[in-house]
């Protein structure tokens, strides 16, 4: 790897529930992942990010954790996990665990003991009285909808085995306080079953470090921290401006940097080979530079989601809108330059467990699925930052071909459908919107074979696949084009430092059709090296031919990678391009000069 340990690395994300079922119950598990370690290794990746597999009542797909230091029985045992770590290590791969430390399930022991009246555990949470006028402690809105406060009934204990008893009166809270409203409420920025932890409390900080250190003792050296930039709420908690849902009142507060540094020092920072990524909610470039600058001793890299909202009409997720490609280009450029100039590092991705498939959003899966998938991969893998590949992306998996809301499992999608109809949309339009934006689109089982269960399970899958006979690993490995292309991109990052370490420079930023940028080899001073390697990356986001100018220095370059190789020679050295190049629909082309080794 590079001197930074992760700049030439690639992360593969596994959603355990949907990756591989080993026992026929229709739900993926750790032993299923163990079975597929050779496949993961064949990709050439360095880390495997595993979504939460801890005990959880499952109200938010495992992100409502009831025990941080155990394995959900449906997923396997601690022995299974240790075996998985060892199996990955045989291939030089490290697991990356998902740490959900902003909030806990209301079924967690800490919250239960707070409910039982133990002051020590009450202090683990934001439990606040109502305002003098009887209104909620603040006007904050939950990111899952409704008020961010739910009634806290600390006068009695709640059975830890009960499903949702810990959330007493959540429905009443959604309607706002009444004359007989409880005197105290607890904060939940997300679901009412996810109580926010108060990181001002040193005991909470110690407990968070203990969790990370527990998994370090099991050989884990990489961690992904869920919504980590909301742990530092500024006291006293203040209302958002009237009539707004301004999340800046609790996001990216100055205390967040101090808290992450403390967690770093007390846990993962003790490992020279640790790699960490923070999921940053509603964040800024300035804040993310601070989180990821090495000298700040906080995190290795950061996720942001701004580029995945360019198809949100008026900022609303549940809407139908063609992607704003110019806006997408400017966002990718602003973040690339901002983090580069500030010394930070970006986590690069199109897909994850909470996003519909990018090939459907930004491409044309009916006519140009191969071209769309490989163009999007090229755009991300040659950028400055660490690429993440979400399971199935590397074989061009698409959104499921569902036909009714009953096909969806995710409560967010079902609630959105109901809300859209309540707002006046007809059923067909409401379904089209949900079908385009639902999180379940990414959660359908990994398609290993063309069989009825997609090779995922011998039983009934918890979420139904729909087109495995057309798209599956077995056929891609035998004669596919997308999977080999991904392997090529992953290998290029390791082969050429200009990709893993080089400077980013925008090219024809105002072109409305083509994402274009340069990567340049850096010298010891961090500036472009005279006569150094350079790469021009061109990615068309359109279903028609597009023409884009080519810098003179790259006009005679070698073709580093192309998703339409039949249209390109291996090199333009003998017959340089003229001032422009015309790209086919969704074509990706990278030209290189002065590479240190022969292609």
KOLTI-966614 format. One record per residue (C-alpha): residue number from 1; y, z negated, x. Coordinates in steps of 0.2 Angstrom, whole numbers, plus 2048, in hexadecimal, padded with zeros to 3 digits. Layout:
  nr  yy  zz  xx
 NUM   Y   Z   X
...
***
This chain:
  nr  yy  zz  xx
   1 800 800 800
   2 812 801 805
   3 81C 7F3 80E
   4 821 7EC 7FD
   5 80F 7EB 7F7
   6 811 7F3 7E7
   7 81D 802 7E8
   8 80E 80E 7EA
   9 804 805 7DE
  10 7FF 80A 7CC
  11 7FB 7FE 7BE
  12 7EE 802 7B0
  13 7F0 7F9 7A0
  14 7E1 7F3 796
  15 7E2 7ED 784
  16 7D2 7E3 784
  17 7CF 7E3 772
  18 7CE 7F6 772
  19 7C8 7FB 783
  20 7B5 7F8 782
  21 7A9 7EE 777
  22 79A 7E8 780
  23 791 7DF 771
  24 793 7EA 762
  25 79F 7DF 758
  26 7AD 7EC 758
  27 7B9 7E3 763
  28 7BB 7E6 776
  29 7B7 7D8 782
  30 7B7 7D4 794
  31 7A5 7DA 797
  32 7AA 7EA 790
  33 7B8 7EB 79D
  34 7AC 7E7 7AB
  35 7A1 7F5 7A6
  36 7AF 801 7A8
  37 7B6 7FB 7B9
  38 7AF 80A 7C2
  39 7B9 815 7B6
  40 7C9 80B 7B9
  41 7C6 80C 7CC
  42 7C3 81F 7CB
  43 7D6 821 7C5
  44 7DC 81A 7D6
  45 7E6 80C 7CE
  46 7EA 7FB 7D7
  47 7EC 7EF 7C8
  48 7E5 7ED 7B7
  49 7F1 7E4 7AB
  50 7E7 7DB 79D
  51 7EF 7D7 78D
  52 7EC 7C5 788
  53 7DA 7C0 785
  54 7DD 7AD 783
  55 7D9 7A3 774
  56 7E5 7A8 766
  57 7E5 7A8 753
  58 7EA 7BA 754
  59 7FA 7BB 74A
  60 802 7C5 758
  61 7F3 7CE 760
  62 7F0 7C0 76C
  63 802 7BD 771
  64 801 7AD 767
  65 7F8 7A3 774
  66 7EF 793 76F
  67 7E7 78F 780
  68 7EE 797 790
  69 7DF 792 79B
  70 7D0 798 792
  71 7C8 7A8 78B
  72 7C8 7AD 779
  73 7B5 7AC 775
  74 7B6 7BD 76D
  75 7BB 7C4 77E
  76 7AE 7BB 788
  77 7AD 7AC 794
  78 7B6 7A6 7A4
  79 7A6 7AC 7AD
  80 7A9 7BD 7A6
  81 7BB 7BD 7AC
  82 7B6 7B7 7BE
  83 7A9 7C5 7BE
  84 7B6 7D2 7B9
  85 7C2 7CC 7C7
  86 7B4 7CE 7D3
  87 7AF 7DF 7CD
  88 7C1 7E5 7CE
  89 7C3 7DE 7DF
  90 7B4 7E9 7E5
  91 7C0 7F8 7E2
  92 7CF 7F0 7E9
  93 7D7 7ED 7D8
  94 7DF 7DD 7D2
  95 7E1 7D7 7C0
  96 7F2 7D4 7B9
  97 7F2 7C7 7AB
  98 7FE 7C6 79D
  99 808 7B5 79D
 100 810 7B1 78C
 101 81A 7A2 791
 102 82A 7A3 786
 103 820 79D 777
 104 80F 796 772
 105 805 797 762
 106 809 78A 755
 107 7F6 786 757
 108 7F8 781 769
 109 7F5 76F 76D
 110 807 76C 773
 111 80E 771 762
 112 801 768 758
 113 805 758 762
 114 818 75B 75F
 115 814 75C 74C
 116 80A 74C 74E
 117 81A 744 753
 118 818 742 766
 119 82A 743 76D
 120 824 74A 77E
 121 81D 759 775
 122 82C 75B 769
 123 836 75D 779
 124 82B 76C 77D
 125 833 776 76F
 126 844 77A 767
 127 844 76E 759
 128 855 76D 751
 129 85D 765 741
 130 865 770 734
 131 878 772 736
 132 883 766 72C
 133 885 773 71E
 134 872 774 71D
 135 870 785 725
 136 864 789 733
 137 867 783 745
 138 86D 795 74A
 139 86F 7A5 741
 140 862 7AE 74D
 141 857 7BB 746
 142 844 7BC 74B
 143 83F 7CB 754
 144 832 7CD 747
 145 83E 7CB 738
 146 846 7BD 72F
 147 84D 7AD 736
 148 848 7A7 747
 149 846 795 741
 150 838 78E 736
 151 836 77C 72F
 152 82F 76F 73B
 153 825 761 732
 154 823 755 740
 155 81E 747 735
 156 80C 74C 734
 157 7FE 753 73F
 158 7F6 764 73B
 159 7E4 768 73D
 160 7E3 773 74D
 161 7D6 77D 745
 162 7E0 782 736
 163 7E6 794 737
 164 7F9 793 733
 165 7FC 781 72D
 166 807 77E 73C
 167 814 789 734
 168 819 77F 726
 169 824 788 719
 170 827 797 724
 171 829 7A1 714
 172 836 795 70E
 173 83F 797 71F
 174 840 7AA 71C
 175 84A 7A7 70D
 176 856 79B 715
 177 859 788 713
 178 85A 781 702
 179 85F 76F 6FB
 180 84E 768 6FF
 181 84C 772 710
 182 844 768 71E
 183 850 75F 72A
 184 849 767 739
 185 844 779 73F
 186 83C 780 74E
 187 841 790 757
 188 836 79F 757
 189 83E 7AF 75E
 190 82E 7B8 758
 191 821 7B4 74B
 192 822 7A3 742
 193 811 79F 74A
 194 819 7A1 75C
 195 824 792 760
 196 830 794 76E
 197 82E 789 77D
 198 83D 780 783
 199 83E 784 796
 200 84D 778 798
 201 83F 76A 798
 202 838 768 7AA
 203 827 764 7A3
 204 826 775 79A
 205 82A 77E 7AB
 206 81C 774 7B3
 207 810 779 7A6
 208 815 78B 7A8
 209 811 78A 7BB
 210 801 781 7B7
 211 7FB 790 7AC
 212 7FF 79D 7BA
 213 7F7 792 7C7
 214 7E7 790 7BD
 215 7E5 7A3 7BD
 216 7EA 7A4 7CF
 217 7DB 798 7D2
 218 7D0 7A6 7CA
 219 7D6 7B3 7D6
 220 7E5 7BB 7CC
 221 7F3 7C0 7D7
 222 7FD 7CB 7CA
 223 805 7C6 7BA
 224 80F 7CE 7AC
 225 81B 7C2 7A3
 226 81E 7C5 791
 227 831 7C5 78B
 228 835 7BA 79A
 229 848 7BD 799
 230 849 7B3 789
 231 843 7A2 790
 232 854 79D 796
 233 85E 79A 786
 234 86F 793 789
 235 872 782 782
 236 879 77E 776
 237 871 78B 76C
 238 87F 796 764
 239 880 7A1 755
 240 880 7B4 758
 241 891 7BC 752
 242 892 7BC 73F
 243 889 7CA 737
 244 880 7CF 747
 245 86F 7CE 74F
 246 876 7CC 760
 247 868 7C7 76B
 248 873 7C5 77A
 249 875 7B3 774
 250 864 7AE 77A
 251 85F 7BD 786
 252 862 7BF 799
 253 86B 7AE 79A
 254 870 7A8 7AB
 255 863 79B 7AB
 256 855 7A8 7AA
 257 857 7AC 7BD
 258 855 79A 7C2
 259 846 797 7B7
 260 83D 7A6 7BD
 261 841 7A1 7CF
 262 83A 790 7CC
 263 82A 797 7C4
 264 829 7A3 7D3
 265 82A 794 7E0
 266 81E 789 7D6
 267 810 797 7D4
 268 80E 7A9 7D7
 269 81C 7A9 7E5
 270 810 7A0 7F0
 271 805 7AF 7F1
 272 80B 7BD 7FE
 273 802 7CA 7F4
 274 808 7C5 7E3
 275 80F 7D3 7D7
 276 818 7CE 7C7
 277 821 7D8 7B9
 278 82C 7D1 7AC
 279 82D 7D8 79A
 280 840 7D8 797
 281 846 7D8 785
 282 857 7DF 780
 283 85C 7DF 793
 284 868 7E6 79F
 285 867 7EF 7AF
 286 872 7E2 7B8
 287 866 7D4 7B2
 288 856 7DE 7B7
 289 85D 7E1 7C8
 290 85E 7CE 7CA
 291 84D 7CB 7C4
 292 845 7D8 7CF
 293 84F 7D7 7E0
 294 843 7D0 7ED
 295 84F 7C5 7F5
 296 852 7BC 7E4
 297 83F 7B6 7E4
 298 83D 7B9 7D2
 299 832 7C8 7CC
 300 82B 7D8 7D4
 301 831 7E3 7C6
 302 837 7E5 7B5
 303 833 7ED 7A4
 304 841 7F4 799
 305 83F 7FD 789
 306 84F 806 786
 307 848 817 78A
 308 83B 815 77C
 309 848 813 76F
 310 850 824 770
 311 846 829 760
 312 84D 81A 756
 313 85A 820 74A
 314 869 815 74A
 315 85F 809 755
 316 852 806 747
 317 840 808 74C
 318 839 80C 73B
 319 842 81D 73A
 320 83D 82F 73D
 321 847 837 74A
 322 844 844 758
 323 846 83D 769
 324 857 83E 770
 325 852 846 781
 326 864 846 789
 327 865 833 785
 328 853 831 78C
 329 859 839 79C
 330 868 82F 79E
 331 85F 81F 79B
 332 851 823 7A8
 333 85F 828 7B4
 334 86A 819 7B1
 335 85C 80D 7B4
 336 855 816 7C3
 337 866 816 7CB
 338 86B 805 7C6
 339 85B 7FC 7CC
 340 85B 807 7DC
 341 86E 803 7E0
 342 86B 7F0 7DC
 343 85A 7EF 7E6
 344 850 7EC 7D7
 345 83F 7F4 7D2
 346 83A 7FC 7C1
 347 829 7FC 7B8
 348 827 80E 7B1
 349 81E 812 7A1
 350 81D 81C 792
 351 80F 813 789
 352 809 801 785
 353 800 7F7 778
 354 810 7F6 76D
 355 816 808 76E
 356 80F 818 765
 357 808 825 771
 358 816 82D 77B
 359 80D 83E 77A
 360 810 83E 768
 361 822 838 769
 362 828 843 777
 363 81C 852 777
 364 813 85E 76C
 365 801 858 76A
 366 7FC 866 75F
 367 800 875 76A
 368 804 86D 77B
 369 7FA 85D 77D
 370 7F5 860 78F
 371 806 866 794
 372 80F 857 78B
 373 804 84A 792
 374 805 850 7A4
 375 817 853 7A3
 376 81B 841 79D
 377 80F 83B 7AB
 378 818 845 7B8
 379 829 83E 7B2
 380 824 82C 7B5
 381 819 82D 7C4
 382 825 835 7CF
 383 833 82A 7CB
 384 839 81B 7D5
 385 82F 80C 7CF
 386 81D 807 7CB
 387 814 811 7BE
 388 80A 80A 7B0
 389 7FC 813 7A7
 390 7F6 80D 796
 391 7E4 810 792
 392 7E0 820 78B
 393 7F1 828 791
 394 7E8 830 79F
 395 7DD 83A 794
 396 7EB 83F 788
 397 7E6 833 779
 398 7F1 836 76A
 399 7F7 82C 75B
 400 7E8 82A 74E
 401 7E8 836 740
 402 7E9 829 733
 403 7ED 82E 721
 404 7F1 81E 718
 405 7F9 80D 71B
 406 7E8 805 719
 407 7E2 80D 729
 408 7EE 801 732
 409 7EA 7EF 737
 410 7FA 7E9 740
 411 805 7DE 734
 412 815 7E6 73B
 413 810 7F7 735
 414 80B 7F1 724
 415 81B 7E7 722
 416 825 7F5 727
 417 81D 801 71B
 418 820 7F4 70D
 419 832 7F2 713
 420 836 804 713
 421 82F 807 701
 422 839 7F8 6FC
 423 849 800 703
 424 846 80F 6F9
 425 83B 81B 703
 426 82D 824 6FA
 427 81B 820 700
 428 819 830 70A
 429 829 82E 714
 430 825 81C 717
 431 814 820 71D
 432 81A 82E 729
 433 826 822 731
 434 819 814 733
 435 80D 821 73A
 436 819 827 747
 437 81E 815 74D
 438 810 809 74A
 439 809 7FE 758
 440 7F7 802 753
 441 7FA 814 759
 442 7F7 80D 76A
 443 7EA 801 766
 444 7DC 80C 75F
 445 7CC 80A 76A
 446 7CB 813 77B
 447 7C2 823 778
 448 7B3 824 784
 449 7A8 831 77B
 450 7A8 83D 76C
 451 79C 831 762
 452 7A0 828 752
 453 7A6 818 75B
 454 7AE 822 769
 455 7A3 81A 775
 456 7AD 80A 773
 457 7A1 801 768
 458 790 802 760
 459 797 7F9 751
 460 7A6 7FC 745
 461 7B6 7FC 750
 462 7C3 7F0 74B
 463 7D0 7FF 74A
 464 7C9 811 746
 465 7CB 81F 753
 466 7CD 830 74B
 467 7CC 83E 758
 468 7C0 839 765
 469 7B6 849 763
 470 7C4 852 76B
 471 7CB 845 777
 472 7C0 83A 781
 473 7BD 834 793
 474 7AC 83D 794
 475 7B3 84E 790
 476 7C2 84B 79B
 477 7B7 846 7AA
 478 7AC 855 7A8
 479 7B9 863 7A5
 480 7CA 85B 7A0
 481 7DB 85E 7A8
 482 7E5 84F 7A4
 483 7DA 842 7AC
 484 7DA 84C 7BD
 485 7EC 84E 7BC
 486 7EF 83B 7BA
 487 7E4 838 7C9
 488 7EE 844 7D3
 489 7FE 83C 7CF
 490 7F7 82B 7D3
 491 7F1 831 7E4
 492 802 839 7E8
 493 80B 829 7E7
 494 800 821 7F4
 495 800 831 7FF
 496 813 834 800
 497 820 826 804
 498 82D 831 7FD
 499 826 82E 7EC
 500 822 81B 7EE
 501 832 816 7F8
 502 83E 825 7F7
 503 84F 825 7F0
 504 852 82C 7DE
 505 860 838 7DB
 506 863 841 7CA
 507 863 854 7C8
 508 86C 85E 7BA
 509 86E 84E 7B0
 510 877 857 7A2
 511 869 863 79F
 512 863 860 78D
 513 852 866 78F
 514 84B 861 7A1
 515 849 850 7A9
 516 84D 854 7BB
 517 84F 849 7CB
 518 84D 849 7DE
 519 844 83C 7E8
 520 849 83B 7FB
 521 841 833 80A
 522 84B 824 810
 523 850 820 822
 524 850 80E 82A
 525 862 80C 823
 526 85C 80F 811
 527 865 820 810
 528 85D 831 80E
 529 855 836 81F
 530 85C 845 827
 531 84F 853 826
 532 844 847 81C
 533 838 84B 80E
 534 83F 84F 7FD
 535 837 852 7EC
 536 83F 85B 7DD
 537 837 856 7CC
 538 83A 861 7BC
 539 833 85C 7AB
 540 836 866 79C
 541 837 85C 78B
 542 838 86C 781
 543 82B 877 778
 544 834 887 77E
 545 838 88E 78F
 546 846 886 799
 547 850 88B 7A8
 548 856 87F 7B5
 549 85F 881 7C6
 550 856 87C 7D6
 551 85F 875 7E5
 552 85F 881 7F4
 553 856 875 7FF
 554 847 875 7F3
 555 847 887 7EE
 556 83A 88A 7FC
 557 830 87B 7F9
 558 81D 878 7F7
 559 817 874 7E5
 560 812 862 7E6
 561 80B 861 7D5
 562 80C 86C 7C5
 563 805 86B 7B4
 564 805 87E 7B3
 565 7FE 882 7C4
 566 7F9 894 7BE
 567 80C 897 7BC
 568 810 892 7CE
 569 80B 896 7E0
 570 806 888 7EC
 571 816 88A 7F5
 572 827 894 7F3
 573 829 894 806
 574 827 8A6 808
 575 82F 8AB 7F8
 576 83C 89E 7F3
 577 842 89C 7E2
 578 853 8A3 7DD
 579 860 897 7D7
 580 856 892 7C7
 581 844 890 7C1
 582 83E 893 7B0
 583 832 886 7A9
 584 825 888 79B
 585 824 87D 78C
 586 821 86B 792
 587 81F 871 7A4
 588 820 865 7B3
 589 823 86B 7C4
 590 826 861 7D4
 591 82C 86A 7E4
 592 82C 862 7F5
 593 832 865 806
 594 830 85D 817
 595 821 853 812
 596 819 849 820
 597 807 850 81D
 598 7FF 860 818
 599 7FD 862 805
***
